[in-house]
Amino acid sequence: MSAFDAAKERLAAGDGPGALAELRRELPGASDYLAQTAGARLAAKITADEKVRAGLTPVRLAILGSSTTAQLPPLLALHGLAAGLALEIHEATFGSYRQEILDPGSALYAFKPQAVLLYVNYRDAEDGAPEAEAERWAGLWKVLRDRAACAVLMNGFDVPAERPGGNLDAGVARLRRVNALLAERAAGGAALLIDCDHLSGVVGKERWHDARFWHDAKQAIAPTVLPRYAAEAAAVLKAAFGRSRKCLVLDLDNTLWGGVVGDDGAAALELGETARGEAFLEFQRYLKALASRGVLLAVCSKNEEANAREPFATRSEMILKLSDFSAFVANWEDKATGLRAIAAKLNLGLDALAFADDTPGERELVRRFCPEVAVVDLPEDPADYRRTLDALRLFETVSVSDEDRGRAAHFAAEAERTSLRNEAPDLASFLRGLEMRAEAAAFRESDVARVTQLVNKTNQFNLTTRRYTEAEVRALAAEPSAWTLSVRLRDRLGDYGLISAVIARKRGDDFEIDTWLMSCRVLGRDVEKLVYNRLVEAARAAGAKTLSGRYIPTAKNGLVKNLFGTMGFSADKEGVWRLPLAKAVLSEVAIDDGAGKASRAA
C-alpha cells in the first residue's frame, strides 16, 4: 500500500475517526514532501468530518513570513490534525510581517489570531549588537501580545552551512548569541521559539537550505525538509493549546531491557555490558530525563507482577527505579485493558497517553481498541528507540513548572492518601486528617504559566472548556473588569501546587462565571466548595444580585454536569445557571483557607 492508503479506505467507508487514527499511524513513515502533500489533501477531508471535528481544538493561526510560505499551510494543517488541532490559517503577504504587526488595522488583526508564527530565517537577523537584535524581536512580540492577546511562535535563526571565517567565523558566533538571548527573552511565555538551528543540524544543513530554491522562489527551507519543520512547529502549537501527551506507558521485556524476565530471569537480562544492553540503558536515561520535567511514566506489561518488579530491585544497572513510575500494571490481560486502568488511576483521558512496545501485535491491538492513544512504533534495534521516540515530539511543552517537576512525587503521596482514606471511619474524618491548607488569590504574574497549563489541559472538571493563551491569561489578570482566582493546595503529605483557576466578570446586576476548572487530582477535597464560597463573597462585594454560570457539555466534562445544581443554582431556558445571592448559603469546607480556620459557614 502507498502512503495513507489505509486512511483513504477508512474515509471512503465513512469512518472519519478511523481515518484519522490511520493517518496518525502512517504519517511518520510518509516523510517526503510529495507524500505529505498528498496527506495534507486527505487531512482536509478528514477534518471536515463532524465526528472528527468534535474532538479537535480549533486554532486560528496567522503565518507571517519573510520568505515564501505557500507550501507551508497544508503541511501545518496535516501535522496539526495529527496533534488534535483544527487549524484555520491566515497567510500574510510575502515579506510583510513588520507592517502586519505594526499596523493596528492590518488583515492580521482583522483575522483575530489565537497564534502567530513568525516564519523568519538567518537573513532577517540584522547586523549590530546581539542584545539590540534580541530586543528588536522582543518588541514585536509585545506588540502582538498587546494587540491580539495571542500565542507568538518564532523561528530561531538557522546558522547557515557556509562559514567564510571557518571555525572562527564571527557570524556563526553572533547568530548563536542572538538565539541564546531570544531564548532568555522568550522565557515565561513572551514567545515560543522553534529551534531551527537544531532542526537544520538534525536533517543536515546542506539539505536544510537549498540555494536554488532560494534564488528561484525565495524558499528559506528546502521543500524536501519542510515536512520535518512542519512537524516541529505543530508540536509547539500543540503544546501551546494543551494537546501534548502527559504520560508514556512502557512495555518491559525487550523495551526497557533485553530479554524476557519471566523466561530468562532478572540476572540474565541485557543491561549494559553488550552493545545491545547499552542501548537499553541509553533509552532509560532518555526516559528519566522526560520524567524529570514532568512527563509521567507508567508500565503496562504481560508478566507476573513479582517478575516484572524484580529487575528494578536486583539489577543495579537500572537507570529507572520503581519510584519513577506513577502506575504499574503487570498481568496477563490485554494491553488495551491495562491502558484504560492506567488512565483511570491517573485521572487522565486516553488521549493523554502514549504507548511504547517492541511487539507489533500489541501495538496494533492498542490502535484498534484504544485509538485515542498515541502508539510509538519502536524499531527492531533498541539503539534507535531514543531517536524514534524523540522525533515524534509527543511531549512538547511551553514551560516546565514546579508542579511538573514534582508530578511523580505527587502520585506517591496520593497512594498514601488512598491508604488513609480506606482506613478512615468516614469522609469528614479523612479530610480533617489531611490538615489541608489553601492559598486562594487573584492571578499573579508567577501564576500565569501554570494557569495557562490548567486552562488548556483540564477537560474533566471544566465547566466551559474555554481555552486561553498565556498572553490572554496575562491580559485577563490585568483587566479591571475581570475577577480571577487561583487556588493552591497542600496537606500534611505534600503540596498539590496550583490546582484551580476561575475567571468571572460583573455584567450589570449579574456576576458571570466565564471559566471554572480544577485539577482532578483534588476531587473530593472540598476545593470546589471553597471556590463557590469565594465566588459568592466576590459577587456580593461587587454589588451583584445574582451569580451565574454556564455548563457547556463536552465528551469529557460530564463529571461537572450537575455541579451548579448541587450548589443551589437553577437553569433557565438558555442553559444558564443562576443563583440569587440573597439565597446563597456558604459551604463548610475542611480546608484552612487563610483565615486560620478549617471551615466557614454562613
Rosetta blueprint (number, residue, H / E / L):
1 M L
2 S L
3 A L
4 F L
5 D H
6 A H
7 A H
8 K H
9 E H
10 R H
11 L H
12 A H
13 A L
14 G L
15 D L
16 G H
17 P H
18 G H
19 A H
20 L H
21 A H
22 E H
23 L H
24 R H
25 R H
26 E H
27 L H
28 P H
29 G H
30 A L
31 S L
32 D L
33 Y H
34 L H
35 A H
36 Q H
37 T H
38 A H
39 G H
40 A H
41 R H
42 L H
43 A H
44 A H
45 K H
46 I H
47 T H
48 A L
49 D L
50 E H
51 K H
52 V H
53 R H
54 A L
55 G L
56 L L
57 T E
58 P E
59 V E
60 R E
61 L E
62 A E
63 I E
64 L E
65 G E
66 S L
67 S L
68 T L
69 T L
70 A L
71 Q L
72 L H
73 P H
74 P H
75 L H
76 L H
77 A H
78 L H
79 H H
80 G H
81 L H
82 A H
83 A L
84 G L
85 L E
86 A E
87 L E
88 E E
89 I E
90 H E
91 E E
92 A L
93 T L
94 F L
95 G L
96 S L
97 Y H
98 R H
99 Q H
100 E H
101 I H
102 L H
103 D L
104 P L
105 G L
106 S L
107 A H
108 L H
109 Y H
110 A H
111 F H
112 K L
113 P L
114 Q L
115 A E
116 V E
117 L E
118 L E
119 Y E
120 V L
121 N L
122 Y H
123 R H
124 D H
125 A L
126 E L
127 D L
128 G L
129 A L
130 P H
131 E H
132 A H
133 E H
134 A H
135 E H
136 R H
137 W H
138 A H
139 G H
140 L H
141 W H
142 K H
143 V H
144 L H
145 R H
146 D H
147 R H
148 A H
149 A L
150 C L
151 A E
152 V E
153 L E
154 M E
155 N E
156 G L
157 F L
158 D L
159 V L
160 P L
161 A L
162 E L
163 R L
164 P L
165 G L
166 G H
167 N H
168 L H
169 D L
170 A H
171 G H
172 V H
173 A H
174 R H
175 L H
176 R H
177 R H
178 V H
179 N H
180 A H
181 L H
182 L H
183 A H
184 E H
185 R H
186 A H
187 A L
188 G L
189 G L
190 A L
191 A L
192 L E
193 L E
194 I E
195 D L
196 C H
197 D H
198 H H
199 L H
200 S H
201 G H
202 V H
203 V H
204 G L
205 K H
206 E H
207 R H
208 W H
209 H L
210 D L
211 A H
212 R H
213 F H
214 W H
215 H H
216 D H
217 A H
218 K L
219 Q L
220 A L
221 I L
222 A L
223 P L
224 T L
225 V L
226 L H
227 P H
228 R H
229 Y H
230 A H
231 A H
232 E H
233 A H
234 A H
235 A H
236 V H
237 L H
238 K H
239 A H
240 A H
241 F L
242 G L
243 R L
244 S L
245 R L
246 K L
247 C E
248 L E
249 V E
250 L E
251 D L
252 L L
253 D E
254 N L
255 T L
256 L L
257 W E
258 G E
259 G L
260 V L
261 V H
262 G H
263 D H
264 D H
265 G L
266 A H
267 A H
268 A H
269 L L
270 E E
271 L L
272 G L
273 E L
274 T L
275 A H
276 R H
277 G H
278 E H
279 A H
280 F H
281 L H
282 E H
283 F H
284 Q H
285 R H
286 Y H
287 L H
288 K H
289 A H
290 L H
291 A H
292 S H
293 R L
294 G L
295 V L
296 L E
297 L E
298 A E
299 V E
300 C E
301 S E
302 K E
303 N L
304 E L
305 E H
306 A H
307 N H
308 A H
309 R H
310 E H
311 P H
312 F H
313 A H
314 T H
315 R L
316 S L
317 E L
318 M L
319 I L
320 L L
321 K L
322 L H
323 S H
324 D H
325 F E
326 S E
327 A E
328 F E
329 V E
330 A E
331 N E
332 W L
333 E L
334 D L
335 K H
336 A H
337 T H
338 G H
339 L H
340 R H
341 A H
342 I H
343 A H
344 A H
345 K H
346 L L
347 N L
348 L L
349 G L
350 L H
351 D H
352 A H
353 L E
354 A E
355 F E
356 A E
357 D E
358 D L
359 T L
360 P H
361 G H
362 E H
363 R H
364 E H
365 L H
366 V H
367 R H
368 R H
369 F H
370 C L
371 P L
372 E L
373 V L
374 A E
375 V E
376 V E
377 D E
378 L L
379 P L
380 E L
381 D L
382 P H
383 A H
384 D H
385 Y H
386 R H
387 R H
388 T H
389 L H
390 D H
391 A H
392 L L
393 R L
394 L L
395 F L
396 E L
397 T L
398 V L
399 S L
400 V L
401 S L
402 D H
403 E H
404 D H
405 R H
406 G L
407 R H
408 A H
409 A H
410 H H
411 F H
412 A H
413 A H
414 E H
415 A H
416 E H
417 R H
418 T H
419 S H
420 L H
421 R H
422 N H
423 E H
424 A L
425 P L
426 D L
427 L H
428 A H
429 S H
430 F H
431 L H
432 R H
433 G H
434 L H
435 E L
436 M L
437 R E
438 A E
439 E E
440 A E
441 A E
442 A L
443 F L
444 R L
445 E H
446 S H
447 D H
448 V H
449 A H
450 R H
451 V H
452 T H
453 Q H
454 L H
455 V H
456 N H
457 K H
458 T L
459 N L
460 Q L
461 F L
462 N E
463 L L
464 T L
465 T L
466 R L
467 R L
468 Y L
469 T L
470 E H
471 A H
472 E H
473 V H
474 R H
475 A H
476 L H
477 A H
478 A H
479 E L
480 P L
481 S L
482 A E
483 W E
484 T E
485 L E
486 S E
487 V E
488 R E
489 L E
490 R E
491 D E
492 R L
493 L L
494 G E
495 D E
496 Y E
497 G E
498 L E
499 I E
500 S E
501 A E
502 V E
503 I E
504 A E
505 R E
506 K E
507 R E
508 G L
509 D L
510 D E
511 F E
512 E E
513 I E
514 D E
515 T E
516 W E
517 L E
518 M E
519 S L
520 C H
521 R H
522 V H
523 L L
524 G L
525 R L
526 D L
527 V H
528 E H
529 K H
530 L H
531 V H
532 Y H
533 N H
534 R H
535 L H
536 V H
537 E H
538 A H
539 A H
540 R H
541 A H
542 A L
543 G L
544 A L
545 K L
546 T E
547 L E
548 S E
549 G E
550 R E
551 Y L
552 I L
553 P L
554 T L
555 A L
556 K L
557 N L
558 G H
559 L H
560 V H
561 K L
562 N L
563 L H
564 F H
565 G H
566 T H
567 M L
568 G L
569 F L
570 S E
571 A E
572 D L
573 K L
574 E L
575 G L
576 V E
577 W E
578 R E
579 L E
580 P E
581 L H
582 A H
583 K H
584 A L
585 V L
586 L L
587 S L
588 E L
589 V L
590 A L
591 I L
592 D E
593 D L
594 G L
595 A L
596 G L
597 K L
598 A L
599 S L
600 R L
601 A L
602 A L
